Amino acid sequence: MIEYENSKNPFLDRKDWINSYLSQANYYQEINLTIKKEAERIQGYGVGVIDSLHLATAKFANVDYFLTCDMGIIKKYQGKIMVINPVDFINFLTNK
């Protein structure tokens, strides 16, 4: 999903940085039928198609946190993953 979005990025320097960052990942979650079905369920909360795929993929990658600046996703998502903006995430980590 991230690769697809990055392929549409018109800013070459950002595209290259993201590709470099992704090459360092130690895990890659393929999108499969189960993830697509979960994404459809998440869309029922009012989350968009692409964002639903991101969240469903994150769920099956067993992540604990999903960082986003999109307040719509933060407010609408209902599930086990903590969906949080980066600033609140830093505050959460430092206040543990």
PyMOL commands that place a pseudoatom at each C-alpha (Angstrom):
pseudoatom trace, name=CA, resn=MET, resi=1, chain=A, elem=C, hetatm=0, pos=[0.000, 0.000, 0.000]
pseudoatom trace, name=CA, resn=ILE, resi=2, chain=A, elem=C, hetatm=0, pos=[2.749, 2.445, 0.904]
pseudoatom trace, name=CA, resn=GLU, resi=3, chain=A, elem=C, hetatm=0, pos=[4.624, 1.607, -2.279]
pseudoatom trace, name=CA, resn=TYR, resi=4, chain=A, elem=C, hetatm=0, pos=[1.505, 2.321, -4.343]
pseudoatom trace, name=CA, resn=GLU, resi=5, chain=A, elem=C, hetatm=0, pos=[0.974, 5.683, -2.665]
pseudoatom trace, name=CA, resn=ASN, resi=6, chain=A, elem=C, hetatm=0, pos=[4.633, 6.579, -3.008]
pseudoatom trace, name=CA, resn=SER, resi=7, chain=A, elem=C, hetatm=0, pos=[4.567, 5.734, -6.723]
pseudoatom trace, name=CA, resn=LYS, resi=8, chain=A, elem=C, hetatm=0, pos=[2.006, 8.545, -7.109]
pseudoatom trace, name=CA, resn=ASN, resi=9, chain=A, elem=C, hetatm=0, pos=[4.212, 11.037, -5.231]
pseudoatom trace, name=CA, resn=PRO, resi=10, chain=A, elem=C, hetatm=0, pos=[5.129, 13.890, -7.603]
pseudoatom trace, name=CA, resn=PHE, resi=11, chain=A, elem=C, hetatm=0, pos=[8.074, 15.003, -5.428]
pseudoatom trace, name=CA, resn=LEU, resi=12, chain=A, elem=C, hetatm=0, pos=[11.132, 12.967, -6.442]
pseudoatom trace, name=CA, resn=ASP, resi=13, chain=A, elem=C, hetatm=0, pos=[13.173, 13.835, -3.337]
pseudoatom trace, name=CA, resn=ARG, resi=14, chain=A, elem=C, hetatm=0, pos=[10.351, 12.722, -1.034]
pseudoatom trace, name=CA, resn=LYS, resi=15, chain=A, elem=C, hetatm=0, pos=[9.751, 9.614, -3.129]
pseudoatom trace, name=CA, resn=ASP, resi=16, chain=A, elem=C, hetatm=0, pos=[13.436, 8.678, -2.881]
pseudoatom trace, name=CA, resn=TRP, resi=17, chain=A, elem=C, hetatm=0, pos=[13.498, 9.318, 0.883]
pseudoatom trace, name=CA, resn=ILE, resi=18, chain=A, elem=C, hetatm=0, pos=[10.429, 7.126, 1.420]
pseudoatom trace, name=CA, resn=ASN, resi=19, chain=A, elem=C, hetatm=0, pos=[11.907, 4.338, -0.720]
pseudoatom trace, name=CA, resn=SER, resi=20, chain=A, elem=C, hetatm=0, pos=[15.127, 4.543, 1.285]
pseudoatom trace, name=CA, resn=TYR, resi=21, chain=A, elem=C, hetatm=0, pos=[13.173, 4.403, 4.532]
pseudoatom trace, name=CA, resn=LEU, resi=22, chain=A, elem=C, hetatm=0, pos=[11.095, 1.434, 3.344]
pseudoatom trace, name=CA, resn=SER, resi=23, chain=A, elem=C, hetatm=0, pos=[14.226, -0.483, 2.357]
pseudoatom trace, name=CA, resn=GLN, resi=24, chain=A, elem=C, hetatm=0, pos=[15.184, -0.497, 6.050]
pseudoatom trace, name=CA, resn=ALA, resi=25, chain=A, elem=C, hetatm=0, pos=[11.962, -2.174, 7.186]
pseudoatom trace, name=CA, resn=ASN, resi=26, chain=A, elem=C, hetatm=0, pos=[12.424, -5.555, 8.810]
pseudoatom trace, name=CA, resn=TYR, resi=27, chain=A, elem=C, hetatm=0, pos=[8.885, -6.709, 8.026]
pseudoatom trace, name=CA, resn=TYR, resi=28, chain=A, elem=C, hetatm=0, pos=[6.594, -6.376, 5.027]
pseudoatom trace, name=CA, resn=GLN, resi=29, chain=A, elem=C, hetatm=0, pos=[2.888, -7.230, 5.203]
pseudoatom trace, name=CA, resn=GLU, resi=30, chain=A, elem=C, hetatm=0, pos=[1.388, -8.264, 1.869]
pseudoatom trace, name=CA, resn=ILE, resi=31, chain=A, elem=C, hetatm=0, pos=[-2.206, -7.271, 1.170]
pseudoatom trace, name=CA, resn=ASN, resi=32, chain=A, elem=C, hetatm=0, pos=[-4.372, -10.372, 0.828]
pseudoatom trace, name=CA, resn=LEU, resi=33, chain=A, elem=C, hetatm=0, pos=[-8.089, -11.192, 0.733]
pseudoatom trace, name=CA, resn=THR, resi=34, chain=A, elem=C, hetatm=0, pos=[-8.360, -11.267, 4.535]
pseudoatom trace, name=CA, resn=ILE, resi=35, chain=A, elem=C, hetatm=0, pos=[-6.851, -7.785, 4.756]
pseudoatom trace, name=CA, resn=LYS, resi=36, chain=A, elem=C, hetatm=0, pos=[-9.156, -6.526, 2.005]
pseudoatom trace, name=CA, resn=LYS, resi=37, chain=A, elem=C, hetatm=0, pos=[-12.190, -7.850, 3.898]
pseudoatom trace, name=CA, resn=GLU, resi=38, chain=A, elem=C, hetatm=0, pos=[-10.988, -6.202, 7.110]
pseudoatom trace, name=CA, resn=ALA, resi=39, chain=A, elem=C, hetatm=0, pos=[-10.491, -2.938, 5.201]
pseudoatom trace, name=CA, resn=GLU, resi=40, chain=A, elem=C, hetatm=0, pos=[-14.094, -3.133, 4.011]
pseudoatom trace, name=CA, resn=ARG, resi=41, chain=A, elem=C, hetatm=0, pos=[-15.217, -3.588, 7.625]
pseudoatom trace, name=CA, resn=ILE, resi=42, chain=A, elem=C, hetatm=0, pos=[-13.152, -0.575, 8.719]
pseudoatom trace, name=CA, resn=GLN, resi=43, chain=A, elem=C, hetatm=0, pos=[-14.742, 1.489, 5.944]
pseudoatom trace, name=CA, resn=GLY, resi=44, chain=A, elem=C, hetatm=0, pos=[-17.998, 0.965, 7.826]
pseudoatom trace, name=CA, resn=TYR, resi=45, chain=A, elem=C, hetatm=0, pos=[-16.674, 3.406, 10.456]
pseudoatom trace, name=CA, resn=GLY, resi=46, chain=A, elem=C, hetatm=0, pos=[-16.473, 6.088, 7.776]
pseudoatom trace, name=CA, resn=VAL, resi=47, chain=A, elem=C, hetatm=0, pos=[-12.757, 5.644, 7.078]
pseudoatom trace, name=CA, resn=GLY, resi=48, chain=A, elem=C, hetatm=0, pos=[-11.730, 6.008, 3.421]
pseudoatom trace, name=CA, resn=VAL, resi=49, chain=A, elem=C, hetatm=0, pos=[-10.610, 3.141, 1.170]
pseudoatom trace, name=CA, resn=ILE, resi=50, chain=A, elem=C, hetatm=0, pos=[-6.845, 3.795, 1.228]
pseudoatom trace, name=CA, resn=ASP, resi=51, chain=A, elem=C, hetatm=0, pos=[-6.799, 4.589, 4.946]
pseudoatom trace, name=CA, resn=SER, resi=52, chain=A, elem=C, hetatm=0, pos=[-8.843, 1.452, 5.653]
pseudoatom trace, name=CA, resn=LEU, resi=53, chain=A, elem=C, hetatm=0, pos=[-6.281, -0.633, 3.786]
pseudoatom trace, name=CA, resn=HIS, resi=54, chain=A, elem=C, hetatm=0, pos=[-3.478, 0.955, 5.814]
pseudoatom trace, name=CA, resn=LEU, resi=55, chain=A, elem=C, hetatm=0, pos=[-5.279, 0.175, 9.079]
pseudoatom trace, name=CA, resn=ALA, resi=56, chain=A, elem=C, hetatm=0, pos=[-6.187, -3.379, 8.059]
pseudoatom trace, name=CA, resn=THR, resi=57, chain=A, elem=C, hetatm=0, pos=[-2.617, -4.041, 6.967]
pseudoatom trace, name=CA, resn=ALA, resi=58, chain=A, elem=C, hetatm=0, pos=[-1.341, -2.650, 10.266]
pseudoatom trace, name=CA, resn=LYS, resi=59, chain=A, elem=C, hetatm=0, pos=[-3.740, -4.891, 12.175]
pseudoatom trace, name=CA, resn=PHE, resi=60, chain=A, elem=C, hetatm=0, pos=[-2.486, -8.043, 10.465]
pseudoatom trace, name=CA, resn=ALA, resi=61, chain=A, elem=C, hetatm=0, pos=[1.105, -6.900, 10.900]
pseudoatom trace, name=CA, resn=ASN, resi=62, chain=A, elem=C, hetatm=0, pos=[0.288, -6.925, 14.638]
pseudoatom trace, name=CA, resn=VAL, resi=63, chain=A, elem=C, hetatm=0, pos=[1.315, -3.333, 15.284]
pseudoatom trace, name=CA, resn=ASP, resi=64, chain=A, elem=C, hetatm=0, pos=[0.481, -1.666, 18.570]
pseudoatom trace, name=CA, resn=TYR, resi=65, chain=A, elem=C, hetatm=0, pos=[0.376, 1.921, 17.270]
pseudoatom trace, name=CA, resn=PHE, resi=66, chain=A, elem=C, hetatm=0, pos=[-0.732, 3.612, 14.054]
pseudoatom trace, name=CA, resn=LEU, resi=67, chain=A, elem=C, hetatm=0, pos=[0.569, 7.165, 13.719]
pseudoatom trace, name=CA, resn=THR, resi=68, chain=A, elem=C, hetatm=0, pos=[-1.320, 9.661, 11.580]
pseudoatom trace, name=CA, resn=CYS, resi=69, chain=A, elem=C, hetatm=0, pos=[-2.008, 13.384, 11.405]
pseudoatom trace, name=CA, resn=ASP, resi=70, chain=A, elem=C, hetatm=0, pos=[-5.474, 12.664, 10.001]
pseudoatom trace, name=CA, resn=MET, resi=71, chain=A, elem=C, hetatm=0, pos=[-7.928, 13.521, 12.776]
pseudoatom trace, name=CA, resn=GLY, resi=72, chain=A, elem=C, hetatm=0, pos=[-10.724, 11.833, 10.831]
pseudoatom trace, name=CA, resn=ILE, resi=73, chain=A, elem=C, hetatm=0, pos=[-8.991, 8.470, 11.107]
pseudoatom trace, name=CA, resn=ILE, resi=74, chain=A, elem=C, hetatm=0, pos=[-8.157, 9.051, 14.765]
pseudoatom trace, name=CA, resn=LYS, resi=75, chain=A, elem=C, hetatm=0, pos=[-11.784, 9.851, 15.600]
pseudoatom trace, name=CA, resn=LYS, resi=76, chain=A, elem=C, hetatm=0, pos=[-13.451, 7.202, 13.419]
pseudoatom trace, name=CA, resn=TYR, resi=77, chain=A, elem=C, hetatm=0, pos=[-11.300, 4.092, 13.858]
pseudoatom trace, name=CA, resn=GLN, resi=78, chain=A, elem=C, hetatm=0, pos=[-12.570, 1.509, 16.319]
pseudoatom trace, name=CA, resn=GLY, resi=79, chain=A, elem=C, hetatm=0, pos=[-10.260, -1.371, 16.994]
pseudoatom trace, name=CA, resn=LYS, resi=80, chain=A, elem=C, hetatm=0, pos=[-7.367, -2.721, 19.031]
pseudoatom trace, name=CA, resn=ILE, resi=81, chain=A, elem=C, hetatm=0, pos=[-4.628, -0.598, 17.453]
pseudoatom trace, name=CA, resn=MET, resi=82, chain=A, elem=C, hetatm=0, pos=[-3.930, 2.717, 19.172]
pseudoatom trace, name=CA, resn=VAL, resi=83, chain=A, elem=C, hetatm=0, pos=[-4.440, 5.283, 16.397]
pseudoatom trace, name=CA, resn=ILE, resi=84, chain=A, elem=C, hetatm=0, pos=[-2.706, 8.467, 17.506]
pseudoatom trace, name=CA, resn=ASN, resi=85, chain=A, elem=C, hetatm=0, pos=[-1.022, 11.569, 16.114]
pseudoatom trace, name=CA, resn=PRO, resi=86, chain=A, elem=C, hetatm=0, pos=[2.789, 11.766, 16.344]
pseudoatom trace, name=CA, resn=VAL, resi=87, chain=A, elem=C, hetatm=0, pos=[2.859, 14.524, 18.996]
pseudoatom trace, name=CA, resn=ASP, resi=88, chain=A, elem=C, hetatm=0, pos=[0.453, 12.663, 21.285]
pseudoatom trace, name=CA, resn=PHE, resi=89, chain=A, elem=C, hetatm=0, pos=[2.445, 9.484, 20.679]
pseudoatom trace, name=CA, resn=ILE, resi=90, chain=A, elem=C, hetatm=0, pos=[5.669, 11.129, 21.885]
pseudoatom trace, name=CA, resn=ASN, resi=91, chain=A, elem=C, hetatm=0, pos=[3.823, 12.452, 24.932]
pseudoatom trace, name=CA, resn=PHE, resi=92, chain=A, elem=C, hetatm=0, pos=[2.374, 8.990, 25.548]
pseudoatom trace, name=CA, resn=LEU, resi=93, chain=A, elem=C, hetatm=0, pos=[5.817, 7.386, 25.405]
pseudoatom trace, name=CA, resn=THR, resi=94, chain=A, elem=C, hetatm=0, pos=[7.483, 9.945, 27.643]
pseudoatom trace, name=CA, resn=ASN, resi=95, chain=A, elem=C, hetatm=0, pos=[4.734, 9.774, 30.268]
pseudoatom trace, name=CA, resn=LYS, resi=96, chain=A, elem=C, hetatm=0, pos=[4.855, 6.000, 30.712]
for i in range(1, 96): cmd.bond("trace and resi %d" % i, "trace and resi %d" % (i + 1))
show_as sticks, trace
zoom trace
